Amino acid sequence: MIEATHEVTNQVPDFGDYNLYLSDTVLRAAVQRAGAQGHDEALSHYGERLGRAQTRLWARDANRHPPELESYDARGYRVDRVHFHPHWHQFLRMAFAHGMHCGAWAEPGGGAHAARAASYLLHGQVEAGSLCPITMTAAAIPLLRKEPWFGQVRDRLYSLQYDERDVPLAEKTGMMVGMGLTEKQGGSDLRGTATTAAPVGAAGRGERYLLRGHKWFFSSPTSDAHLVLARHGESLSCFYVPRWTDAGEKNRVEIQRLKDKLGNRSNASAEVEFRDAHGVLVGEEGRGIATLIEMAAHTRLDCVLGSTALLRQALVQALHHARHRRAFGSTLADHALMRCVLLDLAIESEAATVLALRLASAFDGGDNPLQQAYRRILTPAAKFWVCKRTVAAVAECMEVCGGNGYIEDGPMPRLYREAPVNSIWEGSGNIMCLDVLRALKDSPEAAAALLDALARDSAGDPLLKDAAEGLISLLRAGGSGLESAARHVARDLVLLAQAGLLRRHAPQALADIFVRTRFGRAGGVFGLGVPAAAAQGLLERAGVP
Ligand SMILES: Cc1cc2nc3c(=O)[nH]c(=O)nc-3n(C[C@H](O)[C@H](O)[C@H](O)COP(=O)(O)OP(=O)(O)OC[C@H]3O[C@@H](n4cnc5c(N)ncnc54)[C@H](O)[C@@H]3O)c2cc1C
């Protein structure tokens, strides 16, 4: 027997099983406020399943063994198949069974969007890659519902049974839809789209076309259909491009290769060629960008949710580590300076969570101008701000975990690699900020309602009042300088909204720290300007197991 040279001590214990939902008091309160309490039991069940140690291992495996492309079969026939790790399918099975891809549309009301958002916040903490096809499918439904032929796909889109088989739709129990916009020459400026669509017979909505060209990013390439932007003549339209044709043959969408990505590795993102692929024109002819932008309102909300989930899980890991690891005679969490950092991170997570649920509940209905503003103005602003803050916050959480945080044995590297993608896809940061300016201009009634609400919510706090008045005068001044101030505008809209929500729903001491650090001189680094004394009681709110 080999004698041990040392005893292992002062390492942080494993989490074991815990319920992601029941342990998150901030999220649970936000679900109640959004009127989604009818979903509480289902969320608790989902939180329990996702929180099992076994489920975390599945996530690790699905990301360690990324999907592989099989272009040709053994006999040389082109097949364009993608092989995923079995645990990838497990996550999609769970998300489907929970209705994350369709529930808010199939069974609206009762806070359905808010409840879905809460499930997203749970799922995204454990396995983020599988959320990509869930998001795209969910966002495609409101578009497809407007088509006269929706009845042909309705039951499969609303099915809770995930069907991983790569067979014609007629043989399947469930389906997924992806989206293809980005080409080699540009993803933000879609006016340069080069893929062409030629009508097979008559042209127009619901008619058949043949698509020729490529997409440079085409995630979930084996989905049962993609919504694709293509050009015919001078105009761009949106096309429903199925994986299999009605004749039961594989559509001519060739997968060139799969991207070797920084993160999001469980999910497949491909480069594809359309070689006269069959497509059906969706939405108004010539209004392809507008049609797909409608879809983007939903996918952008999901980017906010995805980042909020990553931030929450990174915080959970950091708090767990700091409460168990000892240095200089006490746990890390007992050191005043560490408490400042942890509390600041917890506040960032709470601010992201309350805003995410507030945004989601705006999708649950109510066509008053303020609800519209949350959907149309604050959603892109939050996509910019929350996704960007999450990158920095996850890095800080990793640092709390010290050297172990940097090592692939634990979850932090995956959370860290995953964080930037929500900022990039579905419109990168600058594009979001420019979209916020456009939305403020194009929806004056919604903009006025939002600015009024933010000004009202800022009453009684000089820092907030100054920020709100500064923003309003910046927007009033308008002019050509506004474009270069777009990040400023988007950031302040989000911070003012978050401050208002925290002042209403969190302890005053916490809201005060948020305001002082985000609108004062803290400078954006976590832990600056936070009083350690406040941390003791407030950190309990993070509710980590
Ligand atoms: C993992 C992954 C999966 C993806 N999956 C899909 C998919 O399934 N379908 C799909 O269609 N796309 C997909 N994308 C593509 C993604 O949506 C685009 O990469 C993104 O929209 C940016 O487009 P781009 O890469 O062409 O960058 P560009 O358009 O070249 O932009 C580069 C940078 O310039 C900035 N910028 C652009 N214009 C301006 C301006 N006027 N002023 C100031 N700044 C500006 C942008 O904000 C960005 O930061 C995926 C991307 C990734 C990373």
The ligand as a Gaussian input file, in Angstrom:
#p B3LYP/6-31G(d) Opt

LIG

0 1
 C      -22.557000      30.417000     -31.745000
 C      -23.284000      31.243000     -32.752000
 C      -24.431000      30.740000     -33.330000
 C      -25.129000      31.495000     -34.266000
 N      -26.261000      30.982000     -34.833000
 C      -26.908000      31.679000     -35.780000
 C      -28.066000      31.150000     -36.433000
 O      -28.528000      30.060000     -36.113000
 N      -28.645000      31.871000     -37.403000
 C      -28.172000      33.086000     -37.777000
 O      -28.745000      33.692000     -38.670000
 N      -27.086000      33.620000     -37.187000
 C      -26.453000      32.952000     -36.204000
 N      -25.342000      33.494000     -35.600000
 C      -24.782000      34.721000     -36.137000
 C      -24.969000      35.951000     -35.268000
 O      -26.317000      36.290000     -35.173000
 C      -24.103000      37.052000     -35.906000
 O      -22.756000      36.663000     -35.764000
 C      -24.343000      38.409000     -35.287000
 O      -25.630000      38.863000     -35.612000
 C      -23.306000      39.436000     -35.751000
 O      -23.175000      39.426000     -37.142000
 P      -21.727000      39.319000     -37.823000
 O      -21.040000      38.150000     -37.232000
 O      -21.902000      39.322000     -39.283000
 O      -20.961000      40.618000     -37.350000
 P      -20.988000      42.065000     -38.056000
 O      -22.348000      42.347000     -38.590000
 O      -19.851000      42.184000     -38.955000
 O      -20.748000      42.979000     -36.783000
 C      -19.483000      43.026000     -36.099000
 C      -19.547000      44.049000     -34.970000
 O      -19.803000      45.333000     -35.518000
 C      -20.879000      45.951000     -34.829000
 N      -21.612000      46.801000     -35.787000
 C      -22.222000      46.419000     -36.931000
 N      -22.814000      47.473000     -37.511000
 C      -22.566000      48.552000     -36.723000
 C      -22.922000      49.939000     -36.777000
 N      -23.686000      50.430000     -37.751000
 N      -22.477000      50.746000     -35.793000
 C      -21.721000      50.274000     -34.780000
 N      -21.371000      48.985000     -34.668000
 C      -21.789000      48.132000     -35.631000
 C      -21.723000      44.813000     -34.279000
 O      -22.440000      45.221000     -33.116000
 C      -20.654000      43.776000     -33.959000
 O      -20.157000      43.998000     -32.659000
 C      -24.643000      32.766000     -34.643000
 C      -23.483000      33.270000     -34.054000
 C      -22.812000      32.529000     -33.111000
 C      -21.561000      33.087000     -32.497000

